[in-house]
Amino acid sequence: MAKKERSRGRGEGSIQQRPDGTWRATISLGMSPDGKRRRKDIYGKTKQEVQKKLRNAQTANDAGRLPTANRTTVEEYLKFWIENISKAATSTKDRYQQDIRTKINPLIGKVRLQQLTGLHIDSVISTAAKDEYSAASQHKIFAVLSKSLNDAVKRDLIGFNPCSKSDKPRLTKAKRTVWTAEQSQAFLKHVAGHRWFALFALAMFTGMRQGESLALYWSDIDWTKNEIGISRTLTDNKGKATIGEVPKTDAGNRSIVVPPYVMEALDKHRARMMMDGHPTAGDNLVFVNHAGKIINRNNLVSRTFKPLCEKAKVPVLVWHEMRHTTATLLLESGIPINNVSELLGHASSVVTSKIYAHATRTGMAKVTAATASLFQPIDDDTATE
């Protein structure tokens, strides 16, 4: 019987001679999605043969191409990723799952994670394009794959992210429609007295997101200080509207000072809700439908907001464009960007500047003109000693 030997050089893994004289090497392949350590055995007639096979295996493993006994598929991994790894908000996870279920799994769900390549990613994106999904939808599909596979690399499940070998879908920046100050005033004048006038005024004067305003409780309103606290938002959980999830960033939790005009609108709204028999205190929603339930945000836009825009003879906006209108008008008037950022609940003023670069340029032009007027040198012939 051959003498059992064991030796290990740098980067070799574990190599040992077997009782029958052949050699075996063991390579570590990292952790499986369920947290178990994965290994693979390599065999050869001589130690040199096994060392060569081991080096090739290590190179292949680093590139994410090593066939292993682990049969984890893309579909299995993505399910594990959604449930155990992703830190995305509930509503975002719902969107991820829809893309995974309808656009990713049908094409590459059965492919083993270790065997996934850039060509597989290409096939998913090109199929979405052929099915006439928008550039934005293609971009979101790619983002799901890229995020999840980055996490797979981090956990040593694969050696590289196949998305890095694929072309990221080109995303053209959508042109936003915003109202002028005159159009904003015309809309508010037209909707005065409407059941949702306070909601429209709140959106226009504060730039609150739709989900934030529809998740407001009466206890969030400080009638003495004219302030509103924002600490939650409305989200869609598997197609059902829910309340309780905090805003998307830490800065989203904020307190904003509200103009008297809006506070008066909220006070009139409170009186109307009391007449309709709805509670107007504590942790009860400020804005509810006739049944006292959460307002359907799609119906609010399609059946109420857009028809009102048409009747007011102003450009028809999507709801979020009221927020863009507020920010744009404030920045163009020269309000400091950090103040606008705080009002909107952005993570930082950098985010605001990226979104509203056109408005900040206009605002700075006005600031420049103002400083030029303030500090214009006095002409010599009018100077006094």
C-alpha positions as CSV (number, residue, x, y, z in Angstrom):
1,M,0.0,0.0,0.0
2,A,1.4,3.4,-1.0
3,K,2.4,5.7,1.8
4,K,-0.3,8.3,2.5
5,E,1.2,11.8,2.0
6,R,-0.2,15.3,2.5
7,S,1.3,18.5,1.2
8,R,-0.1,21.9,0.5
9,G,1.6,24.7,-1.4
10,R,0.4,28.2,-1.5
11,G,-2.9,28.4,-3.3
12,E,-3.0,24.6,-3.9
13,G,-5.9,23.7,-1.6
14,S,-5.7,20.3,0.1
15,I,-3.8,17.6,-1.7
16,Q,-3.3,14.0,-0.5
17,Q,-2.4,10.6,-1.8
18,R,-5.1,7.9,-1.6
19,P,-4.6,4.3,-0.5
20,D,-4.7,3.1,-4.1
21,G,-1.8,5.4,-5.1
22,T,-3.8,8.1,-6.9
23,W,-4.0,11.6,-5.7
24,R,-6.9,13.8,-4.6
25,A,-7.2,17.6,-4.2
26,T,-10.0,19.5,-2.5
27,I,-10.9,23.0,-3.6
28,S,-13.2,25.3,-1.5
29,L,-16.0,26.9,-3.6
30,G,-17.4,29.3,-1.0
31,M,-20.8,29.2,0.6
32,S,-24.1,27.9,-0.9
33,P,-27.2,30.1,-0.7
34,D,-28.3,28.0,2.3
35,G,-25.1,28.9,4.2
36,K,-23.3,25.5,3.7
37,R,-19.7,25.4,2.7
38,R,-19.1,23.9,-0.7
39,R,-16.1,21.9,-1.8
40,K,-15.1,19.9,-4.9
41,D,-12.7,16.9,-5.1
42,I,-10.2,16.6,-8.0
43,Y,-8.4,13.3,-8.8
44,G,-5.3,12.4,-10.8
45,K,-2.7,9.6,-11.1
46,T,0.2,11.8,-10.0
47,K,0.6,14.7,-7.6
48,Q,1.7,16.9,-10.5
49,E,-1.4,16.1,-12.5
50,V,-3.7,17.0,-9.6
51,Q,-1.8,20.2,-8.9
52,K,-2.3,21.2,-12.5
53,K,-6.0,20.3,-12.4
54,L,-6.3,22.2,-9.1
55,R,-4.8,25.4,-10.6
56,N,-7.1,25.2,-13.6
57,A,-10.1,24.7,-11.3
58,Q,-9.1,27.6,-9.1
59,T,-8.8,29.8,-12.2
60,A,-12.2,28.6,-13.5
61,N,-13.8,29.1,-10.1
62,D,-12.5,32.7,-9.9
63,A,-14.1,33.3,-13.3
64,G,-17.4,31.7,-12.1
65,R,-17.1,28.9,-14.7
66,L,-16.3,25.9,-12.5
67,P,-18.9,23.1,-12.7
68,T,-19.8,21.9,-9.2
69,A,-22.0,19.5,-7.5
70,N,-24.0,22.4,-6.3
71,R,-27.1,22.5,-8.6
72,T,-28.5,25.9,-7.4
73,T,-30.4,27.4,-10.3
74,V,-30.9,31.1,-11.0
75,E,-34.5,30.8,-10.0
76,E,-33.6,29.2,-6.7
77,Y,-31.0,31.7,-5.9
78,L,-33.2,34.7,-6.8
79,K,-35.9,33.4,-4.5
80,F,-33.4,33.0,-1.7
81,W,-32.0,36.5,-2.5
82,I,-35.4,38.2,-2.3
83,E,-36.3,36.5,1.0
84,N,-33.0,36.6,2.8
85,I,-30.5,39.1,1.3
86,S,-32.2,42.0,-0.4
87,K,-32.7,45.0,1.8
88,A,-35.0,46.7,-0.6
89,A,-38.4,48.2,0.5
90,T,-41.4,45.9,0.4
91,S,-42.9,47.7,-2.6
92,T,-39.5,47.5,-4.4
93,K,-39.3,43.8,-3.7
94,D,-42.8,43.3,-5.1
95,R,-41.5,44.9,-8.4
96,Y,-38.4,42.8,-8.3
97,Q,-40.5,39.6,-7.9
98,Q,-42.7,40.5,-10.8
99,D,-39.8,41.1,-13.1
100,I,-38.2,37.8,-11.9
101,R,-41.4,35.8,-12.3
102,T,-42.4,37.2,-15.7
103,K,-39.2,38.2,-17.5
104,I,-36.2,36.5,-15.9
105,N,-37.2,33.0,-14.8
106,P,-38.9,31.9,-18.0
107,L,-35.6,32.5,-19.9
108,I,-32.8,31.7,-17.5
109,G,-34.4,30.4,-14.3
110,K,-33.3,26.8,-14.9
111,V,-29.7,27.7,-15.6
112,R,-27.3,26.9,-12.9
113,L,-26.0,29.9,-11.1
114,Q,-22.4,28.9,-11.6
115,Q,-22.9,28.5,-15.3
116,L,-24.6,31.9,-15.9
117,T,-22.8,34.1,-18.5
118,G,-23.2,37.5,-20.1
119,L,-25.0,35.9,-23.0
120,H,-27.7,34.8,-20.7
121,I,-28.1,38.4,-19.5
122,D,-28.2,39.6,-23.1
123,S,-31.0,37.1,-23.9
124,V,-33.1,38.5,-21.1
125,I,-32.7,42.1,-22.1
126,S,-33.0,41.5,-25.9
127,T,-36.2,39.5,-25.3
128,A,-37.7,42.3,-23.3
129,A,-36.8,44.7,-26.1
130,K,-38.5,42.4,-28.7
131,D,-41.6,42.2,-26.5
132,E,-41.6,46.0,-26.6
133,Y,-40.9,46.7,-23.0
134,S,-39.8,50.3,-22.5
135,A,-36.2,51.3,-22.0
136,A,-37.0,52.0,-18.4
137,S,-38.4,48.5,-17.9
138,Q,-35.4,46.9,-19.5
139,H,-33.2,49.0,-17.2
140,K,-35.1,47.8,-14.1
141,I,-34.7,44.1,-15.2
142,F,-31.0,44.6,-15.6
143,A,-30.8,46.3,-12.2
144,V,-32.5,43.3,-10.5
145,L,-30.0,40.9,-12.1
146,S,-27.0,43.2,-11.4
147,K,-27.9,43.7,-7.7
148,S,-28.6,40.1,-7.0
149,L,-25.6,38.8,-8.8
150,N,-23.3,41.3,-7.0
151,D,-24.6,39.8,-3.7
152,A,-23.8,36.4,-5.1
153,V,-20.2,37.4,-5.8
154,K,-19.9,38.9,-2.3
155,R,-20.9,35.6,-0.8
156,D,-18.5,33.6,-3.0
157,L,-21.3,31.9,-4.9
158,I,-19.9,32.9,-8.2
159,G,-16.5,34.4,-9.2
160,F,-17.8,37.4,-11.2
161,N,-21.0,39.2,-12.0
162,P,-22.2,38.1,-15.5
163,C,-23.9,41.5,-15.9
164,S,-20.4,43.0,-16.2
165,K,-20.0,41.0,-19.5
166,S,-23.3,42.4,-20.9
167,D,-24.3,45.8,-22.2
168,K,-26.4,47.8,-19.7
169,P,-29.6,49.0,-21.4
170,R,-29.4,52.6,-22.4
171,L,-31.9,54.7,-20.5
172,T,-33.0,58.0,-22.0
173,K,-34.0,60.6,-19.4
174,A,-37.7,61.3,-19.6
175,K,-38.7,64.9,-20.2
176,R,-40.8,66.2,-17.3
177,T,-43.7,68.5,-17.7
178,V,-44.0,71.2,-15.0
179,W,-46.4,74.0,-14.6
180,T,-45.5,77.7,-14.5
181,A,-46.5,79.7,-11.5
182,E,-49.4,81.0,-13.4
183,Q,-50.6,77.6,-14.4
184,S,-50.2,76.3,-10.8
185,Q,-52.4,79.2,-9.6
186,A,-55.0,78.6,-12.3
187,F,-55.3,74.9,-11.3
188,L,-55.7,75.7,-7.6
189,K,-58.2,78.4,-8.4
190,H,-60.2,75.9,-10.5
191,V,-60.2,73.1,-7.8
192,A,-61.1,75.5,-4.9
193,G,-64.0,73.8,-3.0
194,H,-63.2,70.3,-4.4
195,R,-63.3,67.4,-1.9
196,W,-59.5,67.0,-2.4
197,F,-58.6,70.7,-2.6
198,A,-56.4,70.4,0.6
199,L,-54.6,67.4,-0.9
200,F,-53.8,69.3,-4.1
201,A,-52.7,72.4,-2.1
202,L,-50.5,70.2,0.1
203,A,-48.8,68.7,-2.9
204,M,-48.3,72.0,-4.6
205,F,-47.0,74.0,-1.6
206,T,-44.9,71.3,0.0
207,G,-43.8,69.0,-2.8
208,M,-44.9,66.0,-0.7
209,R,-44.9,62.7,-2.5
210,Q,-48.3,61.2,-3.2
211,G,-47.6,58.2,-0.9
212,E,-46.6,60.6,1.9
213,S,-49.7,62.7,1.7
214,L,-52.0,59.7,1.4
215,A,-50.4,58.2,4.6
216,L,-50.8,61.3,6.7
217,Y,-52.5,60.9,10.1
218,W,-54.3,63.7,11.9
219,S,-51.7,63.4,14.7
220,D,-49.0,64.4,12.2
221,I,-50.4,67.9,12.0
222,D,-49.3,70.5,14.6
223,W,-52.0,73.1,14.3
224,T,-50.2,75.4,16.7
225,K,-46.8,75.5,15.0
226,N,-48.3,75.1,11.4
227,E,-46.1,72.0,10.9
228,I,-46.6,68.6,9.5
229,G,-44.4,65.5,10.4
230,I,-43.7,63.0,7.7
231,S,-42.7,59.6,8.9
232,R,-44.5,57.0,6.7
233,T,-45.7,56.5,3.2
234,L,-48.3,54.5,1.2
235,T,-46.9,51.5,-0.6
236,D,-48.3,48.6,-2.6
237,N,-47.8,45.2,-1.1
238,K,-48.8,42.5,-3.5
239,G,-51.3,44.8,-5.2
240,K,-52.8,46.0,-1.9
241,A,-52.2,49.5,-0.5
242,T,-50.6,49.5,2.9
243,I,-49.4,52.1,5.3
244,G,-46.6,52.0,7.8
245,E,-43.4,51.7,5.8
246,V,-41.0,54.6,6.5
247,P,-40.0,56.9,3.6
248,K,-37.3,55.7,1.2
249,T,-34.4,57.7,2.9
250,D,-33.6,58.8,6.5
251,A,-34.1,62.4,5.2
252,G,-37.6,61.4,4.3
253,N,-38.5,61.5,7.9
254,R,-38.9,65.2,8.3
255,S,-41.0,68.0,9.7
256,I,-42.1,70.8,7.3
257,V,-43.5,74.2,8.0
258,V,-46.8,74.7,6.1
259,P,-48.1,78.0,4.8
260,P,-51.2,79.4,6.4
261,Y,-53.1,79.0,3.1
262,V,-52.6,75.2,3.3
263,M,-53.4,75.1,7.0
264,E,-56.7,76.8,6.3
265,A,-57.4,74.3,3.5
266,L,-56.7,71.4,5.9
267,D,-58.9,73.0,8.5
268,K,-61.8,73.2,6.1
269,H,-61.1,69.6,5.0
270,R,-61.3,68.6,8.7
271,A,-64.7,70.1,9.0
272,R,-65.9,68.3,5.9
273,M,-64.6,65.0,7.2
274,M,-66.4,65.5,10.5
275,M,-69.7,66.2,8.6
276,D,-69.2,63.0,6.7
277,G,-68.7,61.0,9.9
278,H,-65.0,60.3,9.6
279,P,-62.6,60.6,12.6
280,T,-60.4,63.7,12.6
281,A,-57.9,63.0,15.3
282,G,-55.2,60.6,16.4
283,D,-53.8,57.9,14.1
284,N,-56.6,58.2,11.6
285,L,-56.0,59.1,7.9
286,V,-56.4,62.7,6.9
287,F,-57.4,61.7,3.4
288,V,-59.9,58.8,2.9
289,N,-62.4,57.8,0.3
290,H,-66.2,58.0,1.0
291,A,-66.0,54.6,2.8
292,G,-63.3,55.9,5.1
293,K,-60.6,53.7,3.5
294,I,-57.2,54.3,1.9
295,I,-57.7,56.2,-1.4
296,N,-56.9,54.3,-4.6
297,R,-54.0,56.3,-6.0
298,N,-54.6,55.2,-9.6
299,N,-58.3,56.2,-9.5
300,L,-57.2,59.5,-7.8
301,V,-55.0,60.3,-10.8
302,S,-57.1,58.9,-13.7
303,R,-60.6,59.8,-12.6
304,T,-60.0,63.0,-10.6
305,F,-56.6,64.7,-11.1
306,K,-56.2,64.4,-14.9
307,P,-59.8,65.5,-15.7
308,L,-59.4,68.5,-13.4
309,C,-56.2,69.5,-15.3
310,E,-58.1,69.4,-18.6
311,K,-61.0,71.5,-17.2
312,A,-58.6,74.0,-15.7
313,K,-56.9,74.2,-19.1
314,V,-53.4,73.5,-17.8
315,P,-51.0,70.8,-19.1
316,V,-52.0,67.3,-17.8
317,L,-49.4,66.1,-15.3
318,V,-48.7,62.8,-13.7
319,W,-48.9,63.3,-9.9
320,H,-45.2,63.3,-9.2
321,E,-44.8,66.2,-11.6
322,M,-46.5,68.5,-9.1
323,R,-43.6,67.8,-6.9
324,H,-41.2,68.6,-9.7
325,T,-43.2,71.8,-10.3
326,T,-42.7,72.9,-6.7
327,A,-39.0,72.2,-6.7
328,T,-38.4,73.8,-10.0
329,L,-40.2,77.0,-9.2
330,L,-38.5,77.3,-5.8
331,L,-35.0,76.8,-7.3
332,E,-35.7,79.1,-10.2
333,S,-36.7,81.8,-7.7
334,G,-33.3,81.5,-6.0
335,I,-34.2,79.5,-2.9
336,P,-31.0,77.8,-1.6
337,I,-30.8,74.2,-2.8
338,N,-30.2,72.8,0.6
339,N,-33.5,74.3,1.8
340,V,-35.4,72.7,-1.2
341,S,-33.6,69.4,-0.6
342,E,-34.8,69.4,3.0
343,L,-38.3,70.2,2.0
344,L,-38.4,67.4,-0.5
345,G,-36.8,64.9,1.8
346,H,-33.9,64.1,-0.5
347,A,-31.0,62.2,1.0
348,S,-28.7,65.2,0.2
349,S,-28.6,68.4,-1.8
350,V,-26.5,66.5,-4.3
351,V,-29.5,64.4,-5.2
352,T,-31.6,67.5,-5.7
353,S,-28.9,69.2,-7.9
354,K,-28.8,66.1,-10.1
355,I,-32.5,66.0,-10.6
356,Y,-33.1,69.7,-11.0
357,A,-29.8,70.9,-12.7
358,H,-31.8,73.0,-15.2
359,A,-33.6,74.8,-12.3
360,T,-30.5,75.4,-10.3
361,R,-28.8,77.0,-13.3
362,T,-31.8,79.4,-13.7
363,G,-31.8,80.1,-10.0
364,M,-28.1,80.8,-9.8
365,A,-28.5,83.2,-12.8
366,K,-31.0,85.2,-10.7
367,V,-28.7,85.1,-7.7
368,T,-25.9,86.4,-9.9
369,A,-28.1,89.2,-11.2
370,A,-29.1,90.1,-7.6
371,T,-25.5,90.2,-6.3
372,A,-24.5,92.3,-9.3
373,S,-27.1,94.8,-8.4
374,L,-26.3,94.8,-4.7
375,F,-22.5,95.1,-5.1
376,Q,-22.3,97.2,-8.3
377,P,-19.3,99.6,-7.9
378,I,-20.3,103.2,-7.5
379,D,-19.3,105.4,-10.5
380,D,-16.5,107.8,-9.9
381,D,-18.4,110.8,-10.9
382,T,-21.1,110.1,-8.2
383,A,-18.7,108.9,-5.5
384,T,-18.5,111.1,-2.3
385,E,-15.6,111.5,0.0
